[in-house]
């Protein structure tokens, strides 16, 4: 069975690129454009991994992460932050919430992000 990945990203171009690349690698992909949609999608789909942006409209990534971690179903879902925000405080806060990776978008190519995602599933 294909691993399910939820991508929560408000930059539609990046969202499509990530979705298409990961789908070609055999993953089942779910998409959300903000943290509010992401939270609902995470609760209903129970993905195996979430790629999460921080700065988004309506509900930002950190608020989504905090809300998700406060309920039983959301405590164990692995999360990779993929953000433009290079902020030590946010990195520390995300690590406290059990984030597996904090990737700065400008430092990573799509190919490298896909490689990181695959590595996550090899670790299990």
C-alpha positions as CSV (number, residue, x, y, z in Angstrom):
1,X,0.0,0.0,0.0
2,X,1.3,3.4,-0.9
3,X,2.4,5.7,1.9
4,X,0.1,8.8,2.3
5,X,1.7,12.2,2.3
6,X,-0.2,15.4,3.2
7,X,1.4,18.6,1.8
8,X,0.2,21.8,3.5
9,X,1.6,24.7,1.4
10,X,0.0,28.0,0.3
11,X,2.4,28.5,-2.6
12,X,0.4,26.7,-5.3
13,X,3.3,26.3,-7.7
14,X,5.4,24.6,-5.1
15,X,2.4,22.6,-3.9
16,X,1.8,21.2,-7.4
17,X,5.5,20.5,-8.1
18,X,5.9,18.6,-4.8
19,X,2.6,16.7,-5.4
20,X,3.5,15.7,-8.9
21,X,7.1,14.7,-8.0
22,X,6.0,12.6,-5.0
23,X,3.1,11.0,-6.8
24,X,5.5,9.9,-9.6
25,X,7.5,8.2,-6.8
26,X,4.5,6.2,-5.9
27,X,3.1,8.1,-2.9
28,X,-0.5,8.9,-2.3
29,X,-0.8,12.7,-2.1
30,X,-3.2,14.9,-0.3
31,X,-3.1,18.7,-0.5
32,X,-4.1,21.7,1.6
33,X,-3.5,25.4,1.0
34,X,-3.6,26.5,4.7
35,X,-3.3,25.1,8.2
36,X,-7.1,25.0,8.7
37,X,-7.5,22.7,5.6
38,X,-4.4,20.8,6.6
39,X,-5.8,20.0,10.1
40,X,-9.1,18.8,8.7
41,X,-7.3,16.7,6.0
42,X,-4.8,15.3,8.6
43,X,-7.7,14.2,10.8
44,X,-9.7,12.5,8.1
45,X,-6.9,11.0,6.0
46,X,-4.4,10.1,8.8
47,X,-1.3,10.6,6.5
48,X,2.0,8.7,7.1
49,X,3.9,12.0,6.8
50,X,3.1,15.7,6.6
51,X,5.1,18.3,4.7
52,X,4.2,21.5,6.4
53,X,4.8,25.2,5.6
54,X,4.9,27.7,8.5
55,X,3.7,31.0,7.1
56,X,0.2,30.5,5.6
57,X,-3.1,32.3,5.7
58,X,-5.9,31.5,8.1
59,X,-4.0,29.0,10.3
60,X,-0.2,29.0,10.2
61,X,1.9,25.8,10.3
62,X,2.9,26.1,13.9
63,X,-0.7,26.6,15.1
64,X,-1.7,23.6,13.0
65,X,1.2,21.5,14.4
66,X,0.3,22.5,18.0
67,X,-3.3,21.7,17.5
68,X,-2.5,18.4,15.9
69,X,-0.1,17.4,18.6
70,X,-2.8,18.1,21.3
71,X,-5.0,15.2,20.1
72,X,-4.2,11.5,20.2
73,X,-4.4,10.8,16.5
74,X,-1.9,13.7,15.7
75,X,0.8,12.9,18.2
76,X,2.6,10.3,16.2
77,X,2.3,11.6,12.6
78,X,5.8,12.5,11.4
79,X,6.1,16.1,10.2
80,X,8.7,17.8,8.0
81,X,8.7,21.6,8.0
82,X,9.4,23.1,4.6
83,X,9.6,26.8,5.1
84,X,11.2,30.1,3.9
85,X,11.5,31.0,7.6
86,X,15.0,30.5,8.9
87,X,14.2,31.3,12.6
88,X,16.0,29.6,15.4
89,X,13.0,30.1,17.7
90,X,10.6,28.4,15.2
91,X,13.1,25.6,14.7
92,X,13.3,25.0,18.4
93,X,9.6,25.2,18.8
94,X,9.0,22.7,16.0
95,X,11.5,20.3,17.5
96,X,9.7,20.5,20.8
97,X,6.6,19.4,18.9
98,X,8.4,16.4,17.5
99,X,9.2,17.7,14.0
100,X,11.5,15.3,12.2
101,X,13.1,17.7,9.8
102,X,13.1,21.5,9.4
103,X,14.0,22.3,5.8
104,X,14.6,25.8,4.5
105,X,13.0,26.0,1.0
106,X,15.9,28.0,-0.6
107,X,18.4,25.4,0.6
108,X,16.7,22.3,-0.9
109,X,15.8,21.2,-4.4
110,X,12.6,19.3,-5.1
111,X,14.8,16.2,-5.8
112,X,16.4,16.5,-2.3
113,X,13.1,17.0,-0.6
114,X,11.8,13.8,-2.2
115,X,15.0,12.0,-1.2
116,X,14.4,13.2,2.5
117,X,10.8,11.9,2.3
118,X,12.0,8.5,1.1
119,X,14.7,8.3,3.7
120,X,12.0,8.9,6.4
121,X,10.1,5.8,5.3
122,X,13.3,3.7,5.1
123,X,14.0,4.6,8.8
124,X,10.7,2.9,9.9
